[in-house]
Amino acid sequence: MKEISPKLSESIAKSGEHFYGKPTGSYAIGGSIPFLSELEKMYPNTEIVAFGVLGPGANAHGPNEMIHLPYTRKLTCALAHIVQSVAE
């Protein structure tokens, strides 16, 4: 997995802080999403980042998995700000 640019990293950190009120965190588990590594091979000059949302009670991959709507709303706003700031 390659490192993301300082501009993208800063944009992610600022958006996370703004919308969630705390520092962002990340971890690399790209092996669980093989499609992303294929995209990286096809577009080697493109920064590919995957975001997901797990809020309270989400119970990922459980029989009662759900999406926490307030967290999802914040993530949608944060992504819009990230795209805008990187495009500038």
Residue frames as a rotation matrix with the C-alpha (Angstrom) as fourth column:
MET 1
0.580 0.815 0.000 0.00
0.815 -0.580 0.000 0.00
0.000 0.000 -1.000 0.00
LYS 2
-0.363 -0.739 0.568 1.42
0.703 -0.617 -0.354 3.36
0.612 0.271 0.743 -0.97
GLU 3
-0.544 0.080 -0.835 1.35
0.668 -0.561 -0.489 6.45
-0.507 -0.824 0.252 1.20
ILE 4
0.491 0.730 0.476 -1.20
0.867 -0.462 -0.186 9.16
0.084 0.504 -0.860 0.45
SER 5
-0.194 -0.581 0.790 -0.09
0.529 -0.740 -0.415 12.69
0.826 0.338 0.451 -0.33
PRO 6
-0.838 -0.161 -0.522 0.28
0.537 -0.418 -0.733 15.26
-0.100 -0.894 0.437 2.42
LYS 7
-0.824 0.566 0.035 -2.51
-0.527 -0.788 0.318 17.34
0.207 0.244 0.947 0.83
LEU 8
-0.039 0.833 -0.552 -4.99
-0.240 0.528 0.815 14.46
0.970 0.164 0.179 0.94
SER 9
-0.314 -0.158 -0.936 -3.88
0.758 0.552 -0.348 13.40
0.571 -0.819 -0.054 4.41
GLU 10
-0.979 -0.071 -0.190 -4.32
0.170 -0.798 -0.578 16.95
-0.111 -0.599 0.793 5.74
SER 11
-0.560 0.827 -0.048 -7.74
-0.655 -0.407 0.637 17.25
0.508 0.388 0.769 4.10
ILE 12
0.001 0.526 -0.851 -8.90
0.232 0.827 0.512 13.97
0.973 -0.198 -0.121 5.67
ALA 13
-0.581 -0.307 -0.754 -7.62
0.780 0.054 -0.623 15.08
0.232 -0.950 0.208 9.10
LYS 14
-0.979 0.205 -0.002 -9.29
-0.199 -0.953 -0.229 18.50
-0.048 -0.223 0.974 8.91
SER 15
-0.318 0.915 -0.250 -12.60
-0.577 0.022 0.817 17.10
0.752 0.404 0.520 7.69
GLY 16
-0.095 0.234 -0.968 -12.64
0.518 0.841 0.153 14.40
0.850 -0.487 -0.201 10.35
GLU 17
-0.811 -0.270 -0.520 -11.90
0.586 -0.392 -0.710 16.91
-0.012 -0.880 0.476 13.07
HIS 18
-0.874 0.482 0.050 -14.56
-0.466 -0.864 0.190 19.31
0.135 0.142 0.981 11.77
PHE 19
-0.121 0.927 -0.355 -17.39
-0.637 0.202 0.744 16.81
0.761 0.317 0.566 11.38
TYR 20
0.330 0.231 -0.915 -16.60
0.367 0.862 0.350 14.31
0.870 -0.451 0.200 14.14
GLY 21
0.755 0.003 0.656 -14.92
-0.468 -0.699 0.541 16.64
0.460 -0.715 -0.526 16.62
LYS 22
0.623 -0.618 0.479 -11.92
-0.254 0.420 0.871 14.39
-0.739 -0.665 0.105 17.16
PRO 23
-0.277 -0.825 -0.493 -8.75
-0.818 -0.067 0.571 13.34
-0.504 0.562 -0.656 15.32
THR 24
0.624 0.454 -0.636 -9.12
-0.750 0.577 -0.323 10.88
0.221 0.678 0.701 12.48
GLY 25
-0.034 -0.616 0.787 -7.75
-0.540 0.674 0.504 7.38
-0.841 -0.407 -0.356 12.64
SER 26
0.509 0.196 -0.838 -6.82
-0.842 0.314 -0.438 4.92
0.177 0.929 0.325 9.96
TYR 27
-0.086 -0.574 0.814 -5.59
-0.417 0.763 0.494 1.43
-0.905 -0.297 -0.305 9.45
ALA 28
-0.266 -0.128 -0.956 -4.69
-0.963 0.084 0.257 -0.56
0.047 0.988 -0.145 6.38
ILE 29
-0.266 0.215 0.940 -6.62
-0.165 0.950 -0.264 -3.72
-0.950 -0.225 -0.217 5.73
GLY 30
-0.121 0.173 -0.978 -6.51
-0.933 -0.356 0.053 -3.56
-0.338 0.919 0.204 1.96
GLY 31
-0.951 -0.278 -0.131 -6.30
-0.306 0.896 0.321 -7.32
0.028 0.346 -0.938 1.68
SER 32
-0.547 0.815 0.191 -9.94
0.386 0.447 -0.807 -7.51
-0.743 -0.368 -0.559 2.63
ILE 33
0.566 0.708 -0.422 -10.91
-0.069 -0.469 -0.881 -5.40
-0.821 0.528 -0.216 -0.36
PRO 34
-0.192 -0.729 0.657 -9.11
0.620 0.428 0.657 -6.90
-0.760 0.533 0.370 -3.39
PHE 35
0.548 0.486 0.681 -10.99
0.836 -0.340 -0.430 -4.59
0.023 0.805 -0.593 -5.76
LEU 36
0.930 -0.208 -0.302 -9.04
-0.124 -0.954 0.274 -1.61
-0.345 -0.217 -0.913 -4.43
SER 37
-0.016 -0.991 0.131 -5.67
-0.089 0.132 0.987 -3.16
-0.996 0.004 -0.091 -5.21
GLU 38
-0.084 0.063 0.995 -6.90
0.917 0.396 0.052 -3.90
-0.391 0.916 -0.091 -8.74
LEU 39
0.887 0.420 0.191 -7.91
0.460 -0.836 -0.299 -0.26
0.034 0.353 -0.935 -9.15
GLU 40
0.609 -0.732 -0.306 -4.49
-0.287 -0.563 0.775 0.80
-0.739 -0.384 -0.553 -7.90
LYS 41
-0.278 -0.695 0.663 -2.85
0.446 0.518 0.730 -1.37
-0.851 0.499 0.167 -10.59
MET 42
0.190 0.453 0.871 -5.09
0.981 -0.056 -0.185 0.12
-0.036 0.890 -0.455 -13.29
TYR 43
0.726 0.118 0.677 -4.60
0.206 -0.977 -0.051 3.71
0.656 0.177 -0.734 -12.10
PRO 44
0.182 -0.743 -0.644 -1.13
0.933 0.337 -0.124 3.86
0.309 -0.578 0.755 -10.51
ASN 45
-0.766 -0.508 0.395 -1.05
0.404 -0.857 -0.319 7.66
0.501 -0.084 0.862 -10.37
THR 46
0.047 0.881 0.471 -4.37
-0.280 -0.441 0.853 7.92
0.959 -0.171 0.226 -8.54
GLU 47
-0.888 -0.247 0.389 -4.76
-0.424 0.109 -0.899 8.06
0.180 -0.963 -0.202 -4.78
ILE 48
-0.070 0.864 -0.499 -7.32
-0.131 0.488 0.863 5.48
0.989 0.126 0.079 -3.72
VAL 49
-0.931 -0.115 0.346 -8.76
-0.343 -0.041 -0.938 5.68
0.122 -0.992 -0.001 -0.23
ALA 50
-0.294 0.861 -0.414 -11.69
0.328 0.498 0.803 3.71
0.898 0.100 -0.429 1.15
PHE 51
-0.782 0.153 0.604 -13.94
-0.582 -0.527 -0.620 5.08
0.224 -0.836 0.501 3.86
GLY 52
-0.337 0.730 -0.595 -16.53
0.389 0.684 0.618 3.27
0.857 -0.023 -0.514 5.88
VAL 53
-0.331 0.297 0.896 -18.80
-0.734 -0.678 -0.047 4.03
0.593 -0.673 0.442 8.76
LEU 54
-0.217 0.309 -0.926 -19.34
0.587 0.800 0.129 2.05
0.780 -0.515 -0.355 11.91
GLY 55
-0.268 0.198 0.943 -21.32
-0.597 -0.802 -0.001 3.84
0.756 -0.563 0.333 14.54
PRO 56
-0.691 0.060 0.720 -22.63
-0.671 0.319 -0.670 2.75
-0.270 -0.946 -0.180 17.88
GLY 57
0.008 0.731 0.682 -24.44
-0.347 0.642 -0.684 -0.57
-0.938 -0.232 0.259 17.60
ALA 58
0.093 0.031 -0.995 -23.42
-0.990 -0.106 -0.095 -1.14
-0.109 0.994 0.021 13.96
ASN 59
0.250 -0.023 0.968 -22.36
-0.328 0.939 0.107 -4.77
-0.911 -0.344 0.227 14.65
ALA 60
0.005 -0.327 -0.945 -20.40
-0.983 -0.175 0.056 -5.08
-0.184 0.929 -0.322 11.40
HIS 61
-0.511 -0.195 -0.837 -20.99
-0.630 0.747 0.211 -8.32
0.584 0.636 -0.505 9.50
GLY 62
-0.910 0.288 0.298 -23.41
-0.083 0.577 -0.813 -9.56
-0.406 -0.764 -0.501 12.13
PRO 63
-0.581 0.747 0.323 -26.94
0.807 0.476 0.349 -10.77
0.107 0.463 -0.880 11.47
ASN 64
0.537 0.783 -0.314 -28.27
0.814 -0.579 -0.050 -7.45
-0.221 -0.229 -0.948 12.78
GLU 65
-0.591 -0.806 0.001 -25.76
0.753 -0.552 0.358 -5.20
-0.288 0.213 0.934 11.01
MET 66
0.624 0.776 0.089 -27.01
0.764 -0.583 -0.276 -1.67
-0.162 0.240 -0.957 10.49
ILE 67
-0.312 -0.650 0.693 -25.80
0.683 -0.660 -0.312 1.74
0.660 0.376 0.650 9.38
HIS 68
-0.108 0.194 -0.975 -25.65
0.850 -0.490 -0.192 4.44
-0.515 -0.850 -0.112 12.02
LEU 69
0.451 0.427 0.783 -27.34
0.856 -0.455 -0.245 7.32
0.252 0.781 -0.571 10.18
PRO 70
0.965 -0.129 -0.230 -25.86
-0.039 -0.931 0.362 10.25
-0.261 -0.341 -0.903 12.14
TYR 71
0.072 -0.992 0.106 -22.32
0.013 0.107 0.994 8.92
-0.997 -0.070 0.021 11.54
THR 72
-0.124 -0.055 0.991 -23.14
0.916 0.379 0.135 8.27
-0.382 0.924 0.003 7.88
ARG 73
0.849 0.461 0.259 -24.41
0.521 -0.814 -0.258 11.83
0.092 0.354 -0.931 7.44
LYS 74
0.689 -0.664 -0.292 -21.16
-0.292 -0.622 0.726 13.18
-0.664 -0.415 -0.622 8.93
LEU 75
-0.176 -0.781 0.599 -19.08
0.370 0.511 0.776 10.93
-0.912 0.358 0.199 6.68
THR 76
0.300 0.367 0.881 -20.95
0.952 -0.051 -0.303 12.13
-0.067 0.929 -0.364 3.58
CYS 77
0.998 0.055 -0.017 -20.27
0.055 -0.998 0.011 15.76
-0.017 -0.011 -1.000 4.52
ALA 78
0.377 -0.926 0.007 -16.62
-0.236 -0.089 0.968 15.01
-0.896 -0.367 -0.252 5.30
LEU 79
-0.101 -0.392 0.914 -16.14
0.747 0.577 0.330 13.26
-0.657 0.716 0.234 1.94
ALA 80
0.706 0.409 0.578 -17.61
0.692 -0.570 -0.443 16.25
0.148 0.713 -0.686 0.09
HIS 81
0.903 -0.407 -0.139 -15.15
-0.319 -0.850 0.418 18.55
-0.289 -0.333 -0.898 1.86
ILE 82
0.109 -0.896 0.431 -12.22
0.089 0.440 0.893 16.23
-0.990 -0.059 0.128 1.15
VAL 83
0.121 0.002 0.993 -13.02
0.952 0.283 -0.117 16.06
-0.281 0.959 0.032 -2.57
GLN 84
0.914 0.278 0.297 -13.47
0.358 -0.896 -0.264 19.83
0.192 0.347 -0.918 -2.76
SER 85
0.755 -0.644 -0.122 -10.24
-0.383 -0.584 0.715 20.67
-0.532 -0.494 -0.688 -0.93
VAL 86
-0.042 -0.786 0.617 -8.11
0.319 0.574 0.754 18.20
-0.947 0.228 0.227 -2.90
ALA 87
0.303 0.254 0.918 -9.55
0.944 0.054 -0.326 19.44
-0.133 0.966 -0.223 -6.20
GLU 88
0.967 0.101 -0.234 -8.60
0.099 -0.995 -0.020 23.05
-0.235 -0.004 -0.972 -5.45
